[in-house]
Amino acid sequence: MSNKRRFLWIGLLITFVLSSLAYATKTKTIRIATLEWEPYIGQKLADEGFMAEITREAFRRGGYKVEYIYLP
């Protein structure tokens, strides 16, 4: 293998490792788009409703944070 190819492979390997490390340090966030569907889920409800609470807790146990996006 020529030196040029060797440096190319080493550069690609370093790039892959660094990008993997950067990805691993980011917070894992799930964004869920939903509608207002009271009494199950809604911005005005306590803790955004019991379905939001259940979903948020399930994802939290898996290491994720949940954000809700309410659509009209």
N, CA, C and O atoms as CSV, one atom per row, in Angstrom:
chain,resi,resn,atom,element,x,y,z
A,1,MET,N,N,0.849,-1.171,0.000
A,1,MET,CA,C,0.000,0.000,0.000
A,1,MET,C,C,0.900,1.242,0.000
A,1,MET,O,O,1.856,1.325,0.771
A,2,SER,N,N,0.588,2.191,-0.860
A,2,SER,CA,C,1.416,3.393,-0.960
A,2,SER,C,C,1.193,4.293,0.257
A,2,SER,O,O,0.185,4.195,0.956
A,3,ASN,N,N,2.160,5.162,0.480
A,3,ASN,CA,C,2.058,6.095,1.611
A,3,ASN,C,C,0.847,7.000,1.480
A,3,ASN,O,O,0.222,7.350,2.481
A,4,LYS,N,N,0.512,7.379,0.262
A,4,LYS,CA,C,-0.626,8.264,0.035
A,4,LYS,C,C,-1.929,7.580,0.482
A,4,LYS,O,O,-2.763,8.194,1.148
A,5,ARG,N,N,-2.087,6.336,0.116
A,5,ARG,CA,C,-3.290,5.586,0.523
A,5,ARG,C,C,-3.316,5.355,2.025
A,5,ARG,O,O,-4.366,5.445,2.660
A,6,ARG,N,N,-2.159,5.060,2.582
A,6,ARG,CA,C,-2.076,4.822,4.019
A,6,ARG,C,C,-2.513,6.068,4.788
A,6,ARG,O,O,-3.287,5.966,5.741
A,7,PHE,N,N,-2.027,7.239,4.385
A,7,PHE,CA,C,-2.420,8.486,5.051
A,7,PHE,C,C,-3.902,8.777,4.844
A,7,PHE,O,O,-4.563,9.304,5.739
A,8,LEU,N,N,-4.417,8.444,3.690
A,8,LEU,CA,C,-5.844,8.641,3.434
A,8,LEU,C,C,-6.672,7.774,4.383
A,8,LEU,O,O,-7.636,8.262,4.973
A,9,TRP,N,N,-6.315,6.502,4.540
A,9,TRP,CA,C,-7.045,5.604,5.435
A,9,TRP,C,C,-6.920,6.035,6.890
A,9,TRP,O,O,-7.891,5.974,7.645
A,10,ILE,N,N,-5.740,6.465,7.278
A,10,ILE,CA,C,-5.549,6.945,8.652
A,10,ILE,C,C,-6.389,8.195,8.886
A,10,ILE,O,O,-7.010,8.337,9.939
A,11,GLY,N,N,-6.411,9.097,7.915
A,11,GLY,CA,C,-7.228,10.310,8.030
A,11,GLY,C,C,-8.707,9.987,8.131
A,11,GLY,O,O,-9.421,10.588,8.935
A,12,LEU,N,N,-9.179,9.035,7.317
A,12,LEU,CA,C,-10.580,8.630,7.384
A,12,LEU,C,C,-10.910,7.980,8.725
A,12,LEU,O,O,-11.976,8.230,9.287
A,13,LEU,N,N,-10.024,7.168,9.232
A,13,LEU,CA,C,-10.233,6.515,10.518
A,13,LEU,C,C,-10.304,7.545,11.645
A,13,LEU,O,O,-11.179,7.461,12.507
A,14,ILE,N,N,-9.400,8.502,11.643
A,14,ILE,CA,C,-9.411,9.557,12.668
A,14,ILE,C,C,-10.690,10.374,12.577
A,14,ILE,O,O,-11.289,10.699,13.602
A,15,THR,N,N,-11.115,10.711,11.364
A,15,THR,CA,C,-12.358,11.463,11.168
A,15,THR,C,C,-13.547,10.683,11.703
A,15,THR,O,O,-14.408,11.252,12.373
A,16,PHE,N,N,-13.607,9.399,11.420
A,16,PHE,CA,C,-14.698,8.552,11.903
A,16,PHE,C,C,-14.725,8.492,13.427
A,16,PHE,O,O,-15.788,8.623,14.034
A,17,VAL,N,N,-13.582,8.297,14.037
A,17,VAL,CA,C,-13.517,8.193,15.498
A,17,VAL,C,C,-13.923,9.514,16.146
A,17,VAL,O,O,-14.690,9.513,17.110
A,18,LEU,N,N,-13.427,10.629,15.639
A,18,LEU,CA,C,-13.770,11.927,16.223
A,18,LEU,C,C,-15.245,12.255,16.043
A,18,LEU,O,O,-15.869,12.805,16.950
A,19,SER,N,N,-15.811,11.925,14.886
A,19,SER,CA,C,-17.239,12.204,14.685
A,19,SER,C,C,-18.095,11.306,15.568
A,19,SER,O,O,-19.156,11.728,16.029
A,20,SER,N,N,-17.656,10.080,15.808
A,20,SER,CA,C,-18.386,9.183,16.709
A,20,SER,C,C,-18.359,9.699,18.138
A,20,SER,O,O,-19.368,9.624,18.839
A,21,LEU,N,N,-17.227,10.220,18.578
A,21,LEU,CA,C,-17.124,10.770,19.926
A,21,LEU,C,C,-18.004,12.003,20.079
A,21,LEU,O,O,-18.647,12.183,21.113
A,22,ALA,N,N,-18.036,12.845,19.064
A,22,ALA,CA,C,-18.879,14.044,19.123
A,22,ALA,C,C,-20.346,13.655,19.190
A,22,ALA,O,O,-21.115,14.287,19.915
A,23,TYR,N,N,-20.746,12.646,18.465
A,23,TYR,CA,C,-22.141,12.200,18.482
A,23,TYR,C,C,-22.500,11.612,19.843
A,23,TYR,O,O,-23.602,11.845,20.339
A,24,ALA,N,N,-21.601,10.863,20.447
A,24,ALA,CA,C,-21.879,10.195,21.717
A,24,ALA,C,C,-22.053,11.180,22.863
A,24,ALA,O,O,-22.729,10.864,23.842
A,25,THR,N,N,-21.461,12.366,22.767
A,25,THR,CA,C,-21.557,13.325,23.857
A,25,THR,C,C,-22.806,14.186,23.780
A,25,THR,O,O,-23.124,14.881,24.745
A,26,LYS,N,N,-23.522,14.163,22.670
A,26,LYS,CA,C,-24.739,14.959,22.545
A,26,LYS,C,C,-25.865,14.334,23.355
A,26,LYS,O,O,-25.934,13.117,23.525
A,27,THR,N,N,-26.748,15.202,23.850
A,27,THR,CA,C,-27.914,14.726,24.574
A,27,THR,C,C,-28.867,14.065,23.596
A,27,THR,O,O,-29.144,14.605,22.525
A,28,LYS,N,N,-29.359,12.910,23.961
A,28,LYS,CA,C,-30.311,12.211,23.113
A,28,LYS,C,C,-31.699,12.771,23.396
A,28,LYS,O,O,-32.248,12.573,24.480
A,29,THR,N,N,-32.257,13.464,22.423
A,29,THR,CA,C,-33.567,14.085,22.581
A,29,THR,C,C,-34.506,13.581,21.504
A,29,THR,O,O,-34.162,13.532,20.323
A,30,ILE,N,N,-35.694,13.209,21.935
A,30,ILE,CA,C,-36.757,12.789,21.022
A,30,ILE,C,C,-37.748,13.941,20.941
A,30,ILE,O,O,-38.214,14.430,21.970
A,31,ARG,N,N,-38.071,14.373,19.743
A,31,ARG,CA,C,-39.082,15.412,19.553
A,31,ARG,C,C,-40.329,14.752,18.976
A,31,ARG,O,O,-40.285,14.101,17.932
A,32,ILE,N,N,-41.431,14.934,19.678
A,32,ILE,CA,C,-42.689,14.316,19.266
A,32,ILE,C,C,-43.675,15.412,18.884
A,32,ILE,O,O,-43.974,16.297,19.685
A,33,ALA,N,N,-44.172,15.347,17.670
A,33,ALA,CA,C,-45.199,16.288,17.210
A,33,ALA,C,C,-46.563,15.702,17.561
A,33,ALA,O,O,-46.831,14.528,17.303
A,34,THR,N,N,-47.416,16.528,18.149
A,34,THR,CA,C,-48.723,16.055,18.590
A,34,THR,C,C,-49.746,17.176,18.495
A,34,THR,O,O,-49.410,18.331,18.231
A,35,LEU,N,N,-50.976,16.814,18.712
A,35,LEU,CA,C,-52.083,17.767,18.759
A,35,LEU,C,C,-52.548,17.902,20.197
A,35,LEU,O,O,-52.224,17.064,21.038
A,36,GLU,N,N,-53.307,18.952,20.486
A,36,GLU,CA,C,-53.965,19.072,21.788
A,36,GLU,C,C,-55.087,18.029,21.795
A,36,GLU,O,O,-55.975,18.057,20.943
A,37,TRP,N,N,-55.037,17.127,22.749
A,37,TRP,CA,C,-56.044,16.062,22.816
A,37,TRP,C,C,-56.399,15.831,24.280
A,37,TRP,O,O,-56.107,14.786,24.861
A,38,GLU,N,N,-57.039,16.847,24.853
A,38,GLU,CA,C,-57.409,16.788,26.269
A,38,GLU,C,C,-58.455,15.716,26.499
A,38,GLU,O,O,-59.337,15.550,25.656
A,39,PRO,N,N,-58.404,15.012,27.551
A,39,PRO,CA,C,-57.581,15.120,28.748
A,39,PRO,C,C,-56.292,14.290,28.692
A,39,PRO,O,O,-55.627,14.119,29.713
A,40,TYR,N,N,-55.941,13.781,27.530
A,40,TYR,CA,C,-54.778,12.893,27.421
A,40,TYR,C,C,-53.452,13.637,27.312
A,40,TYR,O,O,-52.481,13.303,27.992
A,41,ILE,N,N,-53.423,14.659,26.441
A,41,ILE,CA,C,-52.190,15.402,26.217
A,41,ILE,C,C,-52.548,16.834,25.824
A,41,ILE,O,O,-53.495,17.064,25.072
A,42,GLY,N,N,-51.785,17.785,26.339
A,42,GLY,CA,C,-52.037,19.185,26.018
A,42,GLY,C,C,-51.103,20.107,26.772
A,42,GLY,O,O,-50.651,19.778,27.869
A,43,GLN,N,N,-50.812,21.255,26.192
A,43,GLN,CA,C,-49.895,22.206,26.810
A,43,GLN,C,C,-50.432,22.772,28.118
A,43,GLN,O,O,-49.655,23.084,29.020
A,44,LYS,N,N,-51.731,22.906,28.233
A,44,LYS,CA,C,-52.336,23.535,29.409
A,44,LYS,C,C,-52.543,22.562,30.571
A,44,LYS,O,O,-52.866,22.988,31.680
A,45,LEU,N,N,-52.364,21.288,30.336
A,45,LEU,CA,C,-52.590,20.275,31.377
A,45,LEU,C,C,-51.371,20.170,32.296
A,45,LEU,O,O,-50.255,20.515,31.908
A,46,ALA,N,N,-51.599,19.693,33.504
A,46,ALA,CA,C,-50.491,19.462,34.433
A,46,ALA,C,C,-49.542,18.427,33.833
A,46,ALA,O,O,-49.977,17.353,33.418
A,47,ASP,N,N,-48.263,18.744,33.787
A,47,ASP,CA,C,-47.237,17.871,33.189
A,47,ASP,C,C,-47.564,17.494,31.748
A,47,ASP,O,O,-47.139,16.445,31.265
A,48,GLU,N,N,-48.306,18.335,31.077
A,48,GLU,CA,C,-48.722,18.150,29.682
A,48,GLU,C,C,-49.647,16.947,29.478
A,48,GLU,O,O,-49.810,16.478,28.352
A,49,GLY,N,N,-50.246,16.451,30.545
A,49,GLY,CA,C,-51.189,15.340,30.436
A,49,GLY,C,C,-50.549,14.011,30.806
A,49,GLY,O,O,-49.327,13.864,30.790
A,50,PHE,N,N,-51.395,13.051,31.139
A,50,PHE,CA,C,-50.852,11.775,31.621
A,50,PHE,C,C,-50.188,10.959,30.519
A,50,PHE,O,O,-49.262,10.199,30.804
A,51,MET,N,N,-50.629,11.090,29.269
A,51,MET,CA,C,-49.965,10.345,28.181
A,51,MET,C,C,-48.560,10.895,27.946
A,51,MET,O,O,-47.631,10.141,27.656
A,52,ALA,N,N,-48.412,12.205,28.071
A,52,ALA,CA,C,-47.090,12.816,27.937
A,52,ALA,C,C,-46.180,12.352,29.070
A,52,ALA,O,O,-44.999,12.081,28.854
A,53,GLU,N,N,-46.727,12.263,30.263
A,53,GLU,CA,C,-45.954,11.793,31.412
A,53,GLU,C,C,-45.471,10.361,31.222
A,53,GLU,O,O,-44.307,10.048,31.470
A,54,ILE,N,N,-46.376,9.500,30.780
A,54,ILE,CA,C,-46.028,8.087,30.567
A,54,ILE,C,C,-44.944,7.963,29.500
A,54,ILE,O,O,-43.965,7.237,29.672
A,55,THR,N,N,-45.135,8.677,28.405
A,55,THR,CA,C,-44.160,8.633,27.309
A,55,THR,C,C,-42.812,9.181,27.749
A,55,THR,O,O,-41.769,8.593,27.461
A,56,ARG,N,N,-42.838,10.304,28.443
A,56,ARG,CA,C,-41.600,10.931,28.918
A,56,ARG,C,C,-40.837,9.989,29.857
A,56,ARG,O,O,-39.617,9.868,29.749
A,57,GLU,N,N,-41.540,9.329,30.770
A,57,GLU,CA,C,-40.890,8.413,31.711
A,57,GLU,C,C,-40.315,7.184,30.995
A,57,GLU,O,O,-39.221,6.727,31.328
A,58,ALA,N,N,-41.038,6.662,30.032
A,58,ALA,CA,C,-40.537,5.498,29.290
A,58,ALA,C,C,-39.239,5.836,28.555
A,58,ALA,O,O,-38.284,5.060,28.597
A,59,PHE,N,N,-39.201,6.981,27.887
A,59,PHE,CA,C,-37.984,7.377,27.181
A,59,PHE,C,C,-36.866,7.752,28.160
A,59,PHE,O,O,-35.695,7.500,27.878
A,60,ARG,N,N,-37.213,8.354,29.310
A,60,ARG,CA,C,-36.203,8.712,30.306
A,60,ARG,C,C,-35.469,7.476,30.791
A,60,ARG,O,O,-34.255,7.512,30.991
A,61,ARG,N,N,-36.195,6.385,30.982
A,61,ARG,CA,C,-35.574,5.137,31.424
A,61,ARG,C,C,-34.612,4.574,30.386
A,61,ARG,O,O,-33.694,3.824,30.719
A,62,GLY,N,N,-34.828,4.938,29.136
A,62,GLY,CA,C,-33.917,4.521,28.075
A,62,GLY,C,C,-32.801,5.519,27.820
A,62,GLY,O,O,-31.976,5.321,26.928
A,63,GLY,N,N,-32.775,6.604,28.612
A,63,GLY,CA,C,-31.702,7.588,28.473
A,63,GLY,C,C,-32.015,8.722,27.515
A,63,GLY,O,O,-31.100,9.405,27.056
A,64,TYR,N,N,-33.277,8.936,27.203
A,64,TYR,CA,C,-33.677,9.985,26.272
A,64,TYR,C,C,-34.469,11.078,26.976
A,64,TYR,O,O,-35.122,10.835,27.991
A,65,LYS,N,N,-34.400,12.273,26.427
A,65,LYS,CA,C,-35.222,13.383,26.874
A,65,LYS,C,C,-36.291,13.597,25.804
A,65,LYS,O,O,-36.006,13.472,24.613
A,66,VAL,N,N,-37.521,13.919,26.220
A,66,VAL,CA,C,-38.626,14.099,25.275
A,66,VAL,C,C,-39.048,15.567,25.246
A,66,VAL,O,O,-39.223,16.197,26.289
A,67,GLU,N,N,-39.206,16.092,24.049
A,67,GLU,CA,C,-39.762,17.430,23.844
A,67,GLU,C,C,-40.999,17.269,22.975
A,67,GLU,O,O,-40.985,16.546,21.979
A,68,TYR,N,N,-42.067,17.950,23.364
A,68,TYR,CA,C,-43.308,17.896,22.580
A,68,TYR,C,C,-43.444,19.157,21.750
A,68,TYR,O,O,-43.184,20.264,22.222
A,69,ILE,N,N,-43.854,18.972,20.513
A,69,ILE,CA,C,-44.142,20.075,19.610
A,69,ILE,C,C,-45.629,19.988,19.314
A,69,ILE,O,O,-46.102,19.008,18.738
A,70,TYR,N,N,-46.358,21.013,19.708
A,70,TYR,CA,C,-47.810,21.011,19.526
A,70,TYR,C,C,-48.179,21.680,18.210
A,70,TYR,O,O,-47.795,22.820,17.949
A,71,LEU,N,N,-48.919,20.965,17.396
A,71,LEU,CA,C,-49.356,21.476,16.103
A,71,LEU,C,C,-50.808,21.952,16.206
A,71,LEU,O,O,-51.575,21.451,17.029
A,72,PRO,N,N,-51.174,22.909,15.376
A,72,PRO,CA,C,-52.561,23.407,15.420
A,72,PRO,C,C,-53.558,22.414,14.880
A,72,PRO,O,O,-54.756,22.694,14.855
